C-alpha cells in the first residue's frame, strides 16, 4: 500500500467515525430511541435523562464516561465488566509507557539510517514513506540496532509491571465482591457430579442426603438431584410460546376494537405455517391449548421429578463458609466419583451438561480439541488465500478483466485502503457461534465457563490465522518462485515481510477503532432493527421489550478481537513504532466508548466475579512471549551478532507467569475462606436460595399450587425420591 492509500484509509475511517458520533448525539436525544441507547438504565428503573440525556453536546457522553468510577461500572454491569476495563487499561498503559520511549528514540534512528535505502529499493523504484520509519530500513549491523535491542527490553519490563498491578487489582476486586454482605444463592451451594450408582433399596436423593449430612452434619441443608428435563422443558417452551401468541392475539383484538367496534376476533389456520388447515378463533384456540399444556406439564413434572434423576446434584449449606470449604475438599478416594465444584449462578447452569460423566467429559474435551485444531488448520488455507488475493496486484492477475476499472486512481486508492481489511473482518464473523457450540459440547456446566472456553479457542484461531497467516501468506504467495529457486531465501523473505506488513496492520487497526467503535456507539443497526420490529411485528409490551433487549458485551468474541489488536501492536511496536499511537487510540477510545455502553446499554447475562481474568492474563503473557520470539527471530534473520542478549526475555516471561500463577490463580479457582467468612447483613432465607435453583420448567404452569408443593416436598425433604 502506498502512502496516499494509507492516508485515504485513515481519513475516511476518521470521517466515518465523526459522522457516526454525530448521528449518535442526534438519535440518542429522541425519546423514542431511549430503549436502544439507555436500556441498562431503563431496566434498573433509572431515568435516561440523568447524565446528559437531552444535551446537544456531542462530547457529553465522554465526560460522563470519564467521570464514572469503577464502583459505578460494578453497580451497573457487574465485576466481570469492571475486569474487562482493567484489561483495556492495562493494554493502554503498556502502549503509552512503551511509546514514551520508543517513538522519540526509534523513529529518528530508523529515519536517519540510509544504508538500506541507498543500496536497495523496491522493484518499481519507489520507497514507501511509512517504511522509512521502520526497523526494516536499519542496516544489519552497527550501533543503531542496539537501540532496538534496548527497546525490546523496555517494552517487556513495562508489560511485567502493568500485568502484575492488574492481577493484584483484579484479585482485590474479586475479594471485595465475594466479601459483600449481600445474600447470593450460589455462595450457599455446591455442584456435585459423578454420583456413584445407588445401593439397592435407596433412592438417589437419599444417597446424596446421607453422604453429605454425615460429612457436614451441622451445616448441610438439603440437596436437589438434577433431572433429565428435556421433555418437560419442551412442553414448557411450547406453553410459553402459546402464552405469547395469546397475548399477541388479545392485543390485536383490542387494537382493532378501538378503531372498529364491530371488529371480529383474530383467527388463524392450524396447518403448516398458518397457511393451510382449519380456521379457528385465535384467542379461544390458544386458551384451550394453554389449559391442555398446563395439565400435560404438571403430569410430566411429576414424572421427571420421580423417575428421571441424573448422577449429579446441587447441595445446599446454611453457611457460605461451609459451602466454600466443601467445594475445595476431596470427597472420595477415586477422582471419578463425588466430584465437587462451587456452584455457578442459577441462570448460568447448563442443565443438559450437569449429568455428563467424568470420563465422558474428558473424551468430549479431547475430541473438541481435535476439531478445533482441524478448524484452525483448514481455516488457514482460505484465510491465506483471501489475504493474498485481496491485494490489488494479485486480484488483477487472477481477474484480468478488472484491470481497466481498478487502475483508475480513485478506485485503486479506495480498494487498496479497504479491500483486504474488510475481507478479513467479514471472514472472521463466521466462526464464533461454531466455537461456542463446540465449547458447550465439552460438557462444561456454566455459561460463563463456556464463554471463557470459546474465547480461548477464538484467540488461538486469530493468532494462527490472522496474525501469522496474514503476515506470511501474502509474502509466500508473491515470492513463491524465488523460494523455489533458492529455498534458503525463505528466511530473508520472511524478514522483509514483517516491516512490509506493518502498513496492512496499521489500516486494519484504524478500521477497527474508527469504523468499529463508530458503529458500536451509534448503534445504527440495532436501532433500525428495533424500529422495524416495533412498527411491523410487535403487538405486546413483552414483544417490544424483547425487540430492544441489548444483550451483554459478548466476551466470547470481544476479548479475542481486542487481544488480536494488542498482539499486532505489541509485535510491531519495535519493528515499526509508528503503530503504537494506533494501539493507544484503539484501547483509549475503547476504554472510553465501552464505558458509556456498560453504563447505559449492555446488561450482563452472567456474573463470575472476575474468573475471566486468569484466562485474559494467560493470553496476554502468550502475546508478550510471541512478541519476544518475533524480535529474536527478526534480529536473527538480520544476522545481528548480539542477538543472543534477547534469549533471556522469553525465560523471564515464563518465570513471571509462573510466579503470578502461584501467587494469585488459586483464588480464581475457589473462593478463599477468609473472604467468605465475613458476616452477612441478614440471615439468608434458605428456602429462597433453594428455589432459585429450580429450573423454570419445573416451577411453572400450575393451576393447583398445592399439587406441585407435594411434588416439591419430595425433592426437599431428606429421604425423598424426587429430584
C-alpha positions, 0 to 999 in steps of 0.5 A, a space after each residue: 500500500 502506498 502512502 496516499 492509500 494509507 492516508 485515504 484509509 485513515 481519513 475516511 475511517 476518521 470521517 466515518 467515525 465523526 459522522 457516526 458520533 454525530 448521528 449518535 448525539 442526534 438519535 440518542 436525544 429522541 425519546 423514542 430511541 431511549 430503549 436502544 441507547 439507555 436500556 441498562 438504565 431503563 431496566 434498573 428503573 433509572 431515568 435516561 435523562 440523568 447524565 446528559 440525556 437531552 444535551 446537544 453536546 456531542 462530547 457529553 457522553 465522554 465526560 460522563 464516561 470519564 467521570 464514572 468510577 469503577 464502583 459505578 461500572 460494578 453497580 451497573 454491569 457487574 465485576 466481570 465488566 469492571 475486569 474487562 476495563 482493567 484489561 483495556 487499561 492495562 493494554 493502554 498503559 503498556 502502549 503509552 509507557 512503551 511509546 514514551 520511549 520508543 517513538 522519540 528514540 526509534 523513529 529518528 534512528 530508523 529515519 536517519 539510517 540510509 544504508 538500506 535505502 541507498 543500496 536497495 529499493 523496491 522493484 518499481 523504484 519507489 520507497 514507501 514513506 511509512 517504511 522509512 520509519 521502520 526497523 526494516 530500513 536499519 542496516 544489519 549491523 552497527 550501533 543503531 540496532 542496539 537501540 532496538 535491542 534496548 527497546 525490546 527490553 523496555 517494552 517487556 519490563 513495562 508489560 511485567 509491571 502493568 500485568 502484575 498491578 492488574 492481577 493484584 487489582 483484579 484479585 482485590 476486586 474479586 475479594 471485595 465482591 465475594 466479601 459483600 454482605 449481600 445474600 447470593 444463592 450460589 455462595 450457599 451451594 455446591 455442584 456435585 457430579 459423578 454420583 456413584 450408582 445407588 445401593 439397592 433399596 435407596 433412592 438417589 436423593 437419599 444417597 446424596 442426603 446421607 453422604 453429605 449430612 454425615 460429612 457436614 452434619 451441622 451445616 448441610 441443608 438439603 440437596 436437589 438431584 438434577 433431572 433429565 428435563 428435556 421433555 418437560 422443558 419442551 412442553 414448557 417452551 411450547 406453553 410459553 410460546 402459546 402464552 405469547 401468541 395469546 397475548 399477541 392475539 388479545 392485543 390485536 383484538 383490542 387494537 382493532 376494537 378501538 378503531 372498529 367496534 364491530 371488529 371480529 376476533 383474530 383467527 388463524 389456520 392450524 396447518 403448516 405455517 398458518 397457511 393451510 388447515 382449519 380456521 379457528 378463533 385465535 384467542 379461544 384456540 390458544 386458551 384451550 391449548 394453554 389449559 391442555 399444556 398446563 395439565 400435560 406439564 404438571 403430569 410430566 413434572 411429576 414424572 421427571 421429578 420421580 423417575 428421571 434423576 441424573 448422577 449429579 446434584 446441587 447441595 445446599 449449606 446454611 453457611 457460605 463458609 461451609 459451602 466454600 470449604 466443601 467445594 475445595 475438599 476431596 470427597 472420595 478416594 477415586 477422582 471419578 466419583 463425588 466430584 465437587 465444584 462451587 456452584 455457578 449462578 442459577 441462570 448460568 447452569 447448563 442443565 443438559 451438561 450437569 449429568 455428563 460423566 467424568 470420563 465422558 467429559 474428558 473424551 468430549 474435551 479431547 475430541 473438541 480439541 481435535 476439531 478445533 485444531 482441524 478448524 484452525 488448520 483448514 481455516 488457514 488455507 482460505 484465510 491465506 488465500 483471501 489475504 493474498 488475493 485481496 491485494 490489488 496486484 494479485 486480484 488483477 492477475 487472477 481477474 484480468 478483466 478488472 484491470 481497466 476499472 481498478 487502475 483508475 486512481 480513485 478506485 485503486 486508492 479506495 480498494 487498496 485502503 479497504 479491500 483486504 481489511 474488510 475481507 478479513 473482518 467479514 471472514 472472521 464473523 463466521 466462526 464464533 457461534 461454531 466455537 461456542 457450540 463446540 465449547 458447550 459440547 465439552 460438557 462444561 456446566 456454566 455459561 460463563 465457563 463456556 464463554 471463557 472456553 470459546 474465547 480461548 479457542 477464538 484467540 488461538 484461531 486469530 493468532 494462527 490465522 490472522 496474525 501469522 497467516 496474514 503476515 506470511 501468506 501474502 509474502 509466500 504467495 508473491 515470492 513463491 518462485 524465488 523460494 523455489 529457486 533458492 529455498 534458503 531465501 525463505 528466511 530473508 523473505 520472511 524478514 522483509 515481510 514483517 516491516 512490509 506488513 506493518 502498513 496492512 496492520 496499521 489500516 486494519 487497526 484504524 478500521 477497527 477503532 474508527 469504523 468499529 467503535 463508530 458503529 458500536 456507539 451509534 448503534 445504527 443497526 440495532 436501532 433500525 432493527 428495533 424500529 422495524 420490529 416495533 412498527 411491523 411485528 410487535 403487538 405486546 409490551 413483552 414483544 417490544 421489550 424483547 425487540 430492544 433487549 441489548 444483550 451483554 458485551 459478548 466476551 466470547 468474541 470481544 476479548 479475542 478481537 481486542 487481544 488480536 489488536 494488542 498482539 499486532 501492536 505489541 509485535 510491531 511496536 519495535 519493528 515499526 513504532 509508528 503503530 503504537 499511537 494506533 494501539 493507544 487510540 484503539 484501547 483509549 477510545 475503547 476504554 472510553 466508548 465501552 464505558 458509556 455502553 456498560 453504563 447505559 446499554 449492555 446488561 450482563 447475562 452472567 456474573 463470575 466475579 472476575 474468573 475471566 481474568 486468569 484466562 485474559 492474563 494467560 493470553 496476554 503473557 502468550 502475546 508478550 512471549 510471541 512478541 519476544 520470539 518475533 524480535 529474536 527471530 527478526 534480529 536473527 534473520 538480520 544476522 545481528 551478532 548480539 542477538 543472543 542478549 534477547 534469549 533471556 526475555 522469553 525465560 523471564 516471561 515464563 518465570 513471571 507467569 509462573 510466579 503470578 500463577 502461584 501467587 494469585 490463580 488459586 483464588 480464581 479457582 475457589 473462593 478463599 475462606 477468609 473472604 467468605 467468612 465475613 458476616 452477612 447483613 441478614 440471615 439468608 432465607 434458605 428456602 429462597 436460595 433453594 428455589 432459585 435453583 429450580 429450573 423454570 420448567 419445573 416451577 411453572 404452569 400450575 393451576 393447583 399450587 398445592 399439587 406441585 408443593 407435594 411434588 416439591 416436598 419430595 425433592 426437599 425433604 431428606 429421604 425423598 425420591 424426587 429430584 
